[in-house]
Amino acid sequence: MAPQVTRWPGLHAPEDWADPVLSAAELARLLAVGYGLWRAGPAHVVARVRGAEVADILSIYTPPAARRQGLGAVLMQALLAEAKAAGALGLTLEVRADNTAARNLYQRVGLTAQATRRGYYADGTDACVYSLQFA
């Protein structure tokens, strides 16, 4: 059975917040300006879907011990459905060029690579821009 996806109702980070890139304080700031947090078990996605012409995924994270269990796909499908229901025309995100697992996930759920942003990340790694236009 697929894990249930829930939207975090608060404007603060959950007590068990764990993300190697996004701090609890940064999450709280994003929640205050309209981003949402969706969770499926220990995995989560932070995105703006409401009030946006194009939904934007800022962060998706699954702890190493919970990977390869389909949590990312469950989160992506739920987020795509919510973005469509909110009237978004599409969805976009950036992902590290060296994150093959994430890139494969995005392609499996229908996103396509659109561009490369050279040296996008602080360590000089490129970012791949993925998007999906809703019909």
Number of C-alpha atoms within 10 A of each C-alpha: 3 9 13 12 19 14 14 15 11 12 17 17 18 14 7 8 14 17 16 8 9 14 13 17 11 13 20 17 15 19 21 13 10 14 21 23 23 20 22 20 13 15 21 26 20 22 24 23 25 19 13 16 15 21 27 21 20 17 16 19 21 21 12 8 8 13 14 11 12 14 23 23 16 18 23 20 15 16 24 20 11 15 25 19 11 15 16 21 15 20 24 19 19 22 24 18 18 12 11 11 10 17 20 11 15 21 14 11 14 13 20 17 17 12 12 16 15 12 12 16 13 7 7 9 14 18 20 22 19 20 22 21 14 13 6
